[in-house]
Amino acid sequence: MEQILIRNLPAGTKASLKLRAEQHRRSVEAEAREILADALAREPVTLVDLLGTDEGADIEFEPPRLGLTARTADL
């Protein structure tokens, strides 16, 4: 799992997040994850976007081999 730390939140943001989390019966962390997931789902990242970042450097385009071997036809 990846983690992030968000610094310098505007005043009142943490309190608002805590209140919203309580309303949804979630932890503050779970509420923040849900908000981020919802926001990112509205604007999906494309392959072009990923390739334009350092994160895109780890994309594997070639699928792994399945270990299958060719068979000769029985004639």
Phi and psi in radians as a Rosetta constraint file:
Dihedral C 1 N 2 CA 2 C 2 CIRCULARHARMONIC -1.649 0.35
Dihedral N 2 CA 2 C 2 N 3 CIRCULARHARMONIC 2.731 0.35
Dihedral C 2 N 3 CA 3 C 3 CIRCULARHARMONIC -2.319 0.35
Dihedral N 3 CA 3 C 3 N 4 CIRCULARHARMONIC 2.675 0.35
Dihedral C 3 N 4 CA 4 C 4 CIRCULARHARMONIC -2.370 0.35
Dihedral N 4 CA 4 C 4 N 5 CIRCULARHARMONIC 2.727 0.35
Dihedral C 4 N 5 CA 5 C 5 CIRCULARHARMONIC -2.143 0.35
Dihedral N 5 CA 5 C 5 N 6 CIRCULARHARMONIC 2.207 0.35
Dihedral C 5 N 6 CA 6 C 6 CIRCULARHARMONIC -1.880 0.35
Dihedral N 6 CA 6 C 6 N 7 CIRCULARHARMONIC 2.050 0.35
Dihedral C 6 N 7 CA 7 C 7 CIRCULARHARMONIC -1.818 0.35
Dihedral N 7 CA 7 C 7 N 8 CIRCULARHARMONIC 2.868 0.35
Dihedral C 7 N 8 CA 8 C 8 CIRCULARHARMONIC 0.996 0.35
Dihedral N 8 CA 8 C 8 N 9 CIRCULARHARMONIC 0.802 0.35
Dihedral C 8 N 9 CA 9 C 9 CIRCULARHARMONIC -1.172 0.35
Dihedral N 9 CA 9 C 9 N 10 CIRCULARHARMONIC 2.520 0.35
Dihedral C 9 N 10 CA 10 C 10 CIRCULARHARMONIC -1.053 0.35
Dihedral N 10 CA 10 C 10 N 11 CIRCULARHARMONIC 2.660 0.35
Dihedral C 10 N 11 CA 11 C 11 CIRCULARHARMONIC -0.955 0.35
Dihedral N 11 CA 11 C 11 N 12 CIRCULARHARMONIC 2.337 0.35
Dihedral C 11 N 12 CA 12 C 12 CIRCULARHARMONIC 1.543 0.35
Dihedral N 12 CA 12 C 12 N 13 CIRCULARHARMONIC -0.181 0.35
Dihedral C 12 N 13 CA 13 C 13 CIRCULARHARMONIC -1.142 0.35
Dihedral N 13 CA 13 C 13 N 14 CIRCULARHARMONIC -0.795 0.35
Dihedral C 13 N 14 CA 14 C 14 CIRCULARHARMONIC -1.123 0.35
Dihedral N 14 CA 14 C 14 N 15 CIRCULARHARMONIC -0.716 0.35
Dihedral C 14 N 15 CA 15 C 15 CIRCULARHARMONIC -1.128 0.35
Dihedral N 15 CA 15 C 15 N 16 CIRCULARHARMONIC -0.709 0.35
Dihedral C 15 N 16 CA 16 C 16 CIRCULARHARMONIC -1.135 0.35
Dihedral N 16 CA 16 C 16 N 17 CIRCULARHARMONIC -0.714 0.35
Dihedral C 16 N 17 CA 17 C 17 CIRCULARHARMONIC -1.126 0.35
Dihedral N 17 CA 17 C 17 N 18 CIRCULARHARMONIC -0.711 0.35
Dihedral C 17 N 18 CA 18 C 18 CIRCULARHARMONIC -1.113 0.35
Dihedral N 18 CA 18 C 18 N 19 CIRCULARHARMONIC -0.738 0.35
Dihedral C 18 N 19 CA 19 C 19 CIRCULARHARMONIC -1.121 0.35
Dihedral N 19 CA 19 C 19 N 20 CIRCULARHARMONIC -0.787 0.35
Dihedral C 19 N 20 CA 20 C 20 CIRCULARHARMONIC -1.097 0.35
Dihedral N 20 CA 20 C 20 N 21 CIRCULARHARMONIC -0.697 0.35
Dihedral C 20 N 21 CA 21 C 21 CIRCULARHARMONIC -1.090 0.35
Dihedral N 21 CA 21 C 21 N 22 CIRCULARHARMONIC -0.744 0.35
Dihedral C 21 N 22 CA 22 C 22 CIRCULARHARMONIC -1.091 0.35
Dihedral N 22 CA 22 C 22 N 23 CIRCULARHARMONIC -0.696 0.35
Dihedral C 22 N 23 CA 23 C 23 CIRCULARHARMONIC -1.108 0.35
Dihedral N 23 CA 23 C 23 N 24 CIRCULARHARMONIC -0.581 0.35
Dihedral C 23 N 24 CA 24 C 24 CIRCULARHARMONIC -1.667 0.35
Dihedral N 24 CA 24 C 24 N 25 CIRCULARHARMONIC 0.096 0.35
Dihedral C 24 N 25 CA 25 C 25 CIRCULARHARMONIC 0.953 0.35
Dihedral N 25 CA 25 C 25 N 26 CIRCULARHARMONIC 0.857 0.35
Dihedral C 25 N 26 CA 26 C 26 CIRCULARHARMONIC -2.286 0.35
Dihedral N 26 CA 26 C 26 N 27 CIRCULARHARMONIC 2.906 0.35
Dihedral C 26 N 27 CA 27 C 27 CIRCULARHARMONIC -1.325 0.35
Dihedral N 27 CA 27 C 27 N 28 CIRCULARHARMONIC 2.853 0.35
Dihedral C 27 N 28 CA 28 C 28 CIRCULARHARMONIC -1.055 0.35
Dihedral N 28 CA 28 C 28 N 29 CIRCULARHARMONIC -0.725 0.35
Dihedral C 28 N 29 CA 29 C 29 CIRCULARHARMONIC -1.098 0.35
Dihedral N 29 CA 29 C 29 N 30 CIRCULARHARMONIC -0.781 0.35
Dihedral C 29 N 30 CA 30 C 30 CIRCULARHARMONIC -1.124 0.35
Dihedral N 30 CA 30 C 30 N 31 CIRCULARHARMONIC -0.661 0.35
Dihedral C 30 N 31 CA 31 C 31 CIRCULARHARMONIC -1.156 0.35
Dihedral N 31 CA 31 C 31 N 32 CIRCULARHARMONIC -0.732 0.35
Dihedral C 31 N 32 CA 32 C 32 CIRCULARHARMONIC -1.108 0.35
Dihedral N 32 CA 32 C 32 N 33 CIRCULARHARMONIC -0.716 0.35
Dihedral C 32 N 33 CA 33 C 33 CIRCULARHARMONIC -1.066 0.35
Dihedral N 33 CA 33 C 33 N 34 CIRCULARHARMONIC -0.751 0.35
Dihedral C 33 N 34 CA 34 C 34 CIRCULARHARMONIC -1.123 0.35
Dihedral N 34 CA 34 C 34 N 35 CIRCULARHARMONIC -0.751 0.35
Dihedral C 34 N 35 CA 35 C 35 CIRCULARHARMONIC -1.088 0.35
Dihedral N 35 CA 35 C 35 N 36 CIRCULARHARMONIC -0.786 0.35
Dihedral C 35 N 36 CA 36 C 36 CIRCULARHARMONIC -1.114 0.35
Dihedral N 36 CA 36 C 36 N 37 CIRCULARHARMONIC -0.778 0.35
Dihedral C 36 N 37 CA 37 C 37 CIRCULARHARMONIC -1.084 0.35
Dihedral N 37 CA 37 C 37 N 38 CIRCULARHARMONIC -0.751 0.35
Dihedral C 37 N 38 CA 38 C 38 CIRCULARHARMONIC -1.100 0.35
Dihedral N 38 CA 38 C 38 N 39 CIRCULARHARMONIC -0.778 0.35
Dihedral C 38 N 39 CA 39 C 39 CIRCULARHARMONIC -1.113 0.35
Dihedral N 39 CA 39 C 39 N 40 CIRCULARHARMONIC -0.733 0.35
Dihedral C 39 N 40 CA 40 C 40 CIRCULARHARMONIC -1.277 0.35
Dihedral N 40 CA 40 C 40 N 41 CIRCULARHARMONIC -0.510 0.35
Dihedral C 40 N 41 CA 41 C 41 CIRCULARHARMONIC -1.190 0.35
Dihedral N 41 CA 41 C 41 N 42 CIRCULARHARMONIC -0.508 0.35
Dihedral C 41 N 42 CA 42 C 42 CIRCULARHARMONIC -1.225 0.35
Dihedral N 42 CA 42 C 42 N 43 CIRCULARHARMONIC -0.524 0.35
Dihedral C 42 N 43 CA 43 C 43 CIRCULARHARMONIC -2.231 0.35
Dihedral N 43 CA 43 C 43 N 44 CIRCULARHARMONIC 1.408 0.35
Dihedral C 43 N 44 CA 44 C 44 CIRCULARHARMONIC -1.077 0.35
Dihedral N 44 CA 44 C 44 N 45 CIRCULARHARMONIC 2.556 0.35
Dihedral C 44 N 45 CA 45 C 45 CIRCULARHARMONIC -1.425 0.35
Dihedral N 45 CA 45 C 45 N 46 CIRCULARHARMONIC 2.337 0.35
Dihedral C 45 N 46 CA 46 C 46 CIRCULARHARMONIC -1.653 0.35
Dihedral N 46 CA 46 C 46 N 47 CIRCULARHARMONIC 2.933 0.35
Dihedral C 46 N 47 CA 47 C 47 CIRCULARHARMONIC -1.075 0.35
Dihedral N 47 CA 47 C 47 N 48 CIRCULARHARMONIC -0.648 0.35
Dihedral C 47 N 48 CA 48 C 48 CIRCULARHARMONIC -1.089 0.35
Dihedral N 48 CA 48 C 48 N 49 CIRCULARHARMONIC -0.723 0.35
Dihedral C 48 N 49 CA 49 C 49 CIRCULARHARMONIC -1.065 0.35
Dihedral N 49 CA 49 C 49 N 50 CIRCULARHARMONIC -0.799 0.35
Dihedral C 49 N 50 CA 50 C 50 CIRCULARHARMONIC -1.122 0.35
Dihedral N 50 CA 50 C 50 N 51 CIRCULARHARMONIC -0.702 0.35
Dihedral C 50 N 51 CA 51 C 51 CIRCULARHARMONIC -1.193 0.35
Dihedral N 51 CA 51 C 51 N 52 CIRCULARHARMONIC -0.369 0.35
Dihedral C 51 N 52 CA 52 C 52 CIRCULARHARMONIC -1.440 0.35
Dihedral N 52 CA 52 C 52 N 53 CIRCULARHARMONIC 0.009 0.35
Dihedral C 52 N 53 CA 53 C 53 CIRCULARHARMONIC -2.078 0.35
Dihedral N 53 CA 53 C 53 N 54 CIRCULARHARMONIC 2.935 0.35
Dihedral C 53 N 54 CA 54 C 54 CIRCULARHARMONIC -1.156 0.35
Dihedral N 54 CA 54 C 54 N 55 CIRCULARHARMONIC -0.514 0.35
Dihedral C 54 N 55 CA 55 C 55 CIRCULARHARMONIC -1.098 0.35
Dihedral N 55 CA 55 C 55 N 56 CIRCULARHARMONIC -0.573 0.35
Dihedral C 55 N 56 CA 56 C 56 CIRCULARHARMONIC -1.211 0.35
Dihedral N 56 CA 56 C 56 N 57 CIRCULARHARMONIC -0.231 0.35
Dihedral C 56 N 57 CA 57 C 57 CIRCULARHARMONIC -1.166 0.35
Dihedral N 57 CA 57 C 57 N 58 CIRCULARHARMONIC -0.353 0.35
Dihedral C 57 N 58 CA 58 C 58 CIRCULARHARMONIC -1.673 0.35
Dihedral N 58 CA 58 C 58 N 59 CIRCULARHARMONIC 0.128 0.35
Dihedral C 58 N 59 CA 59 C 59 CIRCULARHARMONIC -1.266 0.35
Dihedral N 59 CA 59 C 59 N 60 CIRCULARHARMONIC 2.278 0.35
Dihedral C 59 N 60 CA 60 C 60 CIRCULARHARMONIC -1.747 0.35
Dihedral N 60 CA 60 C 60 N 61 CIRCULARHARMONIC 2.000 0.35
Dihedral C 60 N 61 CA 61 C 61 CIRCULARHARMONIC -1.522 0.35
Dihedral N 61 CA 61 C 61 N 62 CIRCULARHARMONIC -0.463 0.35
Dihedral C 61 N 62 CA 62 C 62 CIRCULARHARMONIC -1.621 0.35
Dihedral N 62 CA 62 C 62 N 63 CIRCULARHARMONIC 2.067 0.35
Dihedral C 62 N 63 CA 63 C 63 CIRCULARHARMONIC -1.181 0.35
Dihedral N 63 CA 63 C 63 N 64 CIRCULARHARMONIC 2.665 0.35
Dihedral C 63 N 64 CA 64 C 64 CIRCULARHARMONIC -1.162 0.35
Dihedral N 64 CA 64 C 64 N 65 CIRCULARHARMONIC 2.611 0.35
Dihedral C 64 N 65 CA 65 C 65 CIRCULARHARMONIC -1.226 0.35
Dihedral N 65 CA 65 C 65 N 66 CIRCULARHARMONIC 2.533 0.35
Dihedral C 65 N 66 CA 66 C 66 CIRCULARHARMONIC -1.521 0.35
Dihedral N 66 CA 66 C 66 N 67 CIRCULARHARMONIC -0.117 0.35
Dihedral C 66 N 67 CA 67 C 67 CIRCULARHARMONIC 1.440 0.35
Dihedral N 67 CA 67 C 67 N 68 CIRCULARHARMONIC 0.253 0.35
Dihedral C 67 N 68 CA 68 C 68 CIRCULARHARMONIC -1.457 0.35
Dihedral N 68 CA 68 C 68 N 69 CIRCULARHARMONIC 2.573 0.35
Dihedral C 68 N 69 CA 69 C 69 CIRCULARHARMONIC -2.092 0.35
Dihedral N 69 CA 69 C 69 N 70 CIRCULARHARMONIC 2.662 0.35
Dihedral C 69 N 70 CA 70 C 70 CIRCULARHARMONIC -1.292 0.35
Dihedral N 70 CA 70 C 70 N 71 CIRCULARHARMONIC 2.570 0.35
Dihedral C 70 N 71 CA 71 C 71 CIRCULARHARMONIC -1.971 0.35
Dihedral N 71 CA 71 C 71 N 72 CIRCULARHARMONIC 2.611 0.35
Dihedral C 71 N 72 CA 72 C 72 CIRCULARHARMONIC -1.510 0.35
Dihedral N 72 CA 72 C 72 N 73 CIRCULARHARMONIC 2.560 0.35
Dihedral C 72 N 73 CA 73 C 73 CIRCULARHARMONIC -1.307 0.35
Dihedral N 73 CA 73 C 73 N 74 CIRCULARHARMONIC 2.399 0.35
Dihedral C 73 N 74 CA 74 C 74 CIRCULARHARMONIC -1.446 0.35
Dihedral N 74 CA 74 C 74 N 75 CIRCULARHARMONIC 2.057 0.35
